[in-house]
Amino acid sequence: MKKTICLRLLLGIQLLMPAMLKAQVKPAATPLATLQQQFVDLRFGMFIHFNIPTFANQDWPDPETPVSVFNPAKLDCNQWAATAKAANMSYGCLTTKHHSGFCIWDTKTTDYNVMNSPYKKDVVREYVNAFRAKGLKVMLYYSILDTHHKLRPHEITRKHVEMVKAQLTELLTNYGEITALIIDGWDAPWSRISYDEIPFEEVYRLIKSLQPNCLVMDLNAAKYPTEALFYTDIKSYEQGAGQHISKEANRLPALSCLPINSAWFWKTNFPTTPVKDPVKLVDEILIPLNKAWCNFILNVAPNTDGLIDPNAVKALEEVGKRWKNTGAMPALPPAIAPIISSNIAKFQRSNSSWSDDMNIMDFANDDRFTTSWQSNSTVKQPWYEIDFDKAQRFNMISIVEDGSNIKKYHLEYEDNGAWKPLAKGEGEGRVKIHRFDSVWGGRVRIVIDEFSAPPAIAEFGVYNERR
């Protein structure tokens, strides 16, 4: 009898083993350039702002709004998916947590979540199931800024960092393949949470360890130059905030977002207020953006019942009649890998050759791209350097010009009182990025050998990138 039971147990384990192994095996990492091309090839998707702000008639409600207000009695994610499909969209992206900190999934990290609301169902689960059933890709939105949990400027602790990582781990572990994670409220002028306080590289590497093929997209286009990827896999542009891609000059994989209504979350006047014109959405936004390697995500805000209003549904049906995805776009130009590490040159002591009186050296490492150090026009071989308090380890340097005047230059670092060569470059474009084997140095500098006009450096970055 015992022998029979043991044989049955062994047989059961053998039958379960393939499934267990399959569950544990992560997909192989696809090259980032391939993922970026696949993203722009998706062309068009649905942003879905649906969270506790939906029930407050405001995009930024009181962070102490009680969970009891969240009760979408007729919520139907299948309606959302059907509407996206009718518009010939390729994917959806849902606001899992917005700035007021309410989580619409079954999280173990906080009681401020949907399972404690009258609705008591995992909205993220319903969303991913509905969209996948329609053959649509799934993306998620997540806010770093979280006013309910006091994850805000000057309040951040290590516990906040661990909460962010735990929440992202839940989202990237329990809901299948996530094509992209759109992160908001990080290093933005209105959130003021830096990539140092919530360490970007640490979070980025966590995401990639959980889902190697999940693109990380931070909505930070306003601050950083458009010629390179700083702290994001995809360059983003929020049209309503005045961020517009250059359709002629863009060379990066990009995303542009816009709401079909007048705001991101549902408002009581939405059902009776005209939405944006479907013809203009297609002819003046979607098609031109796609030609510039830019994916367009159009926000649709479900109402307090959990349904998309009829006027928005009708508009998206009209969009689908006028436009369809005709397939892959032309190949993206080659791009340098994103910068994801903290800039250790930021706010450090700096020095330079003779500079313009109003544009002195600290403007080139003040973490602002709107100010710059500029060489005096009489200097024949200008130089700019960062002076650390003690020797630092680093393996990457970025130079962002104000303009594009530097033609030839070389980089050096100081080791035990001696300057040693690091890299050379010839200027093409205003952003120059150098990666190299790690070195230790107390100072690092750029020496400009040839220029067309007095050089001006907006930001000189130094990084110790984990590899």
Solvent accessible surface area in square Angstrom, and as a share of the most:
residue,aa,sasa,rsa
1,M,179,0.80
2,K,167,0.71
3,K,156,0.66
4,T,59,0.34
5,I,80,0.40
6,C,81,0.48
7,L,105,0.52
8,R,166,0.61
9,L,113,0.56
10,L,96,0.48
11,L,101,0.50
12,G,27,0.26
13,I,90,0.46
14,Q,104,0.46
15,L,130,0.65
16,L,107,0.53
17,M,77,0.35
18,P,86,0.54
19,A,63,0.48
20,M,92,0.41
21,L,95,0.47
22,K,165,0.70
23,A,89,0.69
24,Q,130,0.58
25,V,108,0.62
26,K,111,0.47
27,P,89,0.56
28,A,88,0.69
29,A,74,0.57
30,T,41,0.24
31,P,91,0.57
32,L,47,0.23
33,A,71,0.55
34,T,55,0.32
35,L,15,0.08
36,Q,11,0.05
37,Q,35,0.16
38,Q,94,0.42
39,F,2,0.01
40,V,0,0.00
41,D,30,0.15
42,L,26,0.13
43,R,31,0.11
44,F,2,0.01
45,G,0,0.00
46,M,0,0.00
47,F,3,0.01
48,I,0,0.00
49,H,8,0.04
50,F,0,0.00
51,N,0,0.00
52,I,0,0.00
53,P,0,0.00
54,T,2,0.01
55,F,44,0.18
56,A,31,0.24
57,N,70,0.36
58,Q,105,0.47
59,D,34,0.18
60,W,124,0.43
61,P,12,0.07
62,D,89,0.46
63,P,41,0.26
64,E,104,0.47
65,T,18,0.10
66,P,78,0.49
67,V,34,0.20
68,S,69,0.45
69,V,51,0.29
70,F,0,0.00
71,N,73,0.37
72,P,0,0.00
73,A,81,0.63
74,K,129,0.55
75,L,21,0.10
76,D,53,0.27
77,C,5,0.03
78,N,91,0.47
79,Q,47,0.21
80,W,0,0.00
81,A,0,0.00
82,A,43,0.34
83,T,6,0.03
84,A,0,0.00
85,K,96,0.40
86,A,44,0.34
87,A,0,0.00
88,N,51,0.26
89,M,8,0.03
90,S,22,0.14
91,Y,0,0.00
92,G,0,0.00
93,C,0,0.00
94,L,0,0.00
95,T,0,0.00
96,T,0,0.00
97,K,0,0.00
98,H,10,0.05
99,H,8,0.04
100,S,4,0.03
101,G,0,0.00
102,F,0,0.00
103,C,0,0.00
104,I,0,0.00
105,W,1,0.00
106,D,53,0.27
107,T,7,0.04
108,K,165,0.70
109,T,45,0.26
110,T,21,0.12
111,D,117,0.61
112,Y,16,0.06
113,N,6,0.03
114,V,0,0.00
115,M,62,0.28
116,N,71,0.36
117,S,2,0.01
118,P,65,0.41
119,Y,26,0.10
120,K,122,0.52
121,K,111,0.47
122,D,21,0.11
123,V,0,0.00
124,V,0,0.00
125,R,95,0.35
126,E,51,0.23
127,Y,0,0.00
128,V,0,0.00
129,N,84,0.43
130,A,6,0.04
131,F,0,0.00
132,R,89,0.32
133,A,88,0.68
134,K,86,0.36
135,G,65,0.62
136,L,7,0.04
137,K,95,0.40
138,V,3,0.02
139,M,0,0.00
140,L,0,0.00
141,Y,2,0.01
142,Y,0,0.00
143,S,0,0.00
144,I,0,0.00
145,L,7,0.03
146,D,0,0.00
147,T,31,0.18
148,H,41,0.18
149,H,39,0.18
150,K,96,0.41
151,L,0,0.00
152,R,83,0.30
153,P,19,0.12
154,H,172,0.77
155,E,76,0.34
156,I,35,0.18
157,T,73,0.42
158,R,124,0.45
159,K,169,0.72
160,H,23,0.10
161,V,4,0.02
162,E,79,0.36
163,M,27,0.12
164,V,0,0.00
165,K,40,0.17
166,A,42,0.33
167,Q,0,0.00
168,L,0,0.00
169,T,47,0.27
170,E,24,0.11
171,L,0,0.00
172,L,7,0.03
173,T,87,0.50
174,N,69,0.36
175,Y,6,0.02
176,G,41,0.40
177,E,119,0.53
178,I,1,0.00
179,T,24,0.14
180,A,0,0.00
181,L,0,0.00
182,I,1,0.00
183,I,0,0.00
184,D,16,0.08
185,G,1,0.01
186,W,2,0.01
187,D,17,0.09
188,A,9,0.07
189,P,103,0.65
190,W,105,0.37
191,S,0,0.00
192,R,145,0.53
193,I,0,0.00
194,S,29,0.19
195,Y,11,0.04
196,D,67,0.35
197,E,65,0.29
198,I,0,0.00
199,P,29,0.18
200,F,3,0.01
201,E,21,0.09
202,E,43,0.19
203,V,1,0.00
204,Y,23,0.09
205,R,78,0.28
206,L,36,0.18
207,I,0,0.00
208,K,39,0.16
209,S,59,0.38
210,L,40,0.20
211,Q,23,0.10
212,P,28,0.17
213,N,33,0.17
214,C,0,0.00
215,L,3,0.02
216,V,1,0.00
217,M,0,0.00
218,D,1,0.00
219,L,33,0.16
220,N,7,0.04
221,A,8,0.06
222,A,67,0.52
223,K,50,0.21
224,Y,15,0.06
225,P,8,0.05
226,T,68,0.40
227,E,81,0.36
228,A,8,0.07
229,L,4,0.02
230,F,4,0.02
231,Y,11,0.04
232,T,0,0.00
233,D,0,0.00
234,I,0,0.00
235,K,0,0.00
236,S,2,0.01
237,Y,10,0.04
238,E,52,0.23
239,Q,27,0.12
240,G,64,0.61
241,A,62,0.48
242,G,54,0.52
243,Q,37,0.16
244,H,124,0.55
245,I,13,0.06
246,S,52,0.34
247,K,93,0.39
248,E,161,0.72
249,A,68,0.53
250,N,13,0.07
251,R,143,0.52
252,L,10,0.05
253,P,2,0.01
254,A,0,0.00
255,L,1,0.01
256,S,2,0.01
257,C,2,0.01
258,L,19,0.09
259,P,12,0.08
260,I,0,0.00
261,N,13,0.07
262,S,93,0.60
263,A,22,0.17
264,W,46,0.16
265,F,0,0.00
266,W,28,0.10
267,K,32,0.14
268,T,91,0.53
269,N,76,0.39
270,F,4,0.02
271,P,57,0.36
272,T,122,0.71
273,T,49,0.29
274,P,120,0.76
275,V,28,0.16
276,K,68,0.29
277,D,62,0.32
278,P,25,0.16
279,V,67,0.39
280,K,111,0.47
281,L,6,0.03
282,V,1,0.00
283,D,58,0.30
284,E,107,0.48
285,I,32,0.16
286,L,1,0.00
287,I,63,0.32
288,P,32,0.20
289,L,7,0.03
290,N,6,0.03
291,K,165,0.70
292,A,2,0.02
293,W,40,0.14
294,C,0,0.00
295,N,0,0.00
296,F,1,0.00
297,I,0,0.00
298,L,0,0.00
299,N,1,0.00
300,V,1,0.01
301,A,5,0.04
302,P,0,0.00
303,N,21,0.11
304,T,46,0.27
305,D,53,0.28
306,G,0,0.00
307,L,49,0.24
308,I,4,0.02
309,D,8,0.04
310,P,107,0.67
311,N,39,0.20
312,A,4,0.03
313,V,31,0.18
314,K,134,0.57
315,A,6,0.05
316,L,0,0.00
317,E,73,0.33
318,E,67,0.30
319,V,1,0.00
320,G,13,0.12
321,K,158,0.67
322,R,124,0.45
323,W,21,0.07
324,K,137,0.58
325,N,52,0.27
326,T,109,0.63
327,G,33,0.32
328,A,82,0.63
329,M,13,0.06
330,P,100,0.63
331,A,83,0.65
332,L,30,0.15
333,P,20,0.13
334,P,139,0.87
335,A,48,0.37
336,I,93,0.47
337,A,56,0.43
338,P,9,0.06
339,I,0,0.00
340,I,11,0.06
341,S,2,0.01
342,S,44,0.28
343,N,23,0.12
344,I,48,0.25
345,A,0,0.00
346,K,35,0.15
347,F,141,0.59
348,Q,63,0.28
349,R,148,0.54
350,S,23,0.15
351,N,61,0.31
352,S,12,0.08
353,S,15,0.10
354,W,152,0.53
355,S,12,0.08
356,D,52,0.27
357,D,121,0.63
358,M,155,0.69
359,N,40,0.20
360,I,76,0.39
361,M,52,0.23
362,D,73,0.38
363,F,57,0.24
364,A,0,0.00
365,N,2,0.01
366,D,24,0.12
367,D,34,0.17
368,R,125,0.46
369,F,34,0.14
370,T,128,0.74
371,T,27,0.16
372,S,8,0.05
373,W,0,0.00
374,Q,57,0.25
375,S,2,0.02
376,N,30,0.16
377,S,83,0.53
378,T,83,0.48
379,V,26,0.15
380,K,171,0.72
381,Q,97,0.43
382,P,0,0.00
383,W,70,0.25
384,Y,0,0.00
385,E,3,0.01
386,I,0,0.00
387,D,25,0.13
388,F,12,0.05
389,D,116,0.60
390,K,147,0.62
391,A,54,0.42
392,Q,52,0.23
393,R,116,0.42
394,F,0,0.00
395,N,5,0.03
396,M,0,0.00
397,I,0,0.00
398,S,3,0.02
399,I,0,0.00
400,V,1,0.00
401,E,0,0.00
402,D,80,0.41
403,G,37,0.35
404,S,52,0.34
405,N,33,0.17
406,I,1,0.01
407,K,75,0.32
408,K,89,0.38
409,Y,8,0.03
410,H,44,0.20
411,L,1,0.00
412,E,27,0.12
413,Y,26,0.10
414,E,29,0.13
415,D,39,0.20
416,N,152,0.78
417,G,63,0.60
418,A,48,0.38
419,W,70,0.24
420,K,78,0.33
421,P,118,0.74
422,L,30,0.15
423,A,24,0.19
424,K,167,0.71
425,G,15,0.14
426,E,125,0.56
427,G,10,0.09
428,E,155,0.70
429,G,39,0.37
430,R,60,0.22
431,V,22,0.12
432,K,13,0.05
433,I,22,0.11
434,H,33,0.15
435,R,79,0.29
436,F,31,0.13
437,D,125,0.65
438,S,45,0.29
439,V,27,0.15
440,W,145,0.51
441,G,1,0.01
442,G,18,0.17
443,R,73,0.27
444,V,0,0.00
445,R,52,0.19
446,I,0,0.00
447,V,11,0.07
448,I,0,0.00
449,D,59,0.31
450,E,83,0.37
451,F,56,0.23
452,S,76,0.49
453,A,38,0.30
454,P,39,0.25
455,P,1,0.00
456,A,6,0.05
457,I,0,0.00
458,A,1,0.01
459,E,7,0.03
460,F,0,0.00
461,G,1,0.01
462,V,0,0.00
463,Y,6,0.02
464,N,64,0.33
465,E,18,0.08
466,R,135,0.49
467,R,163,0.60
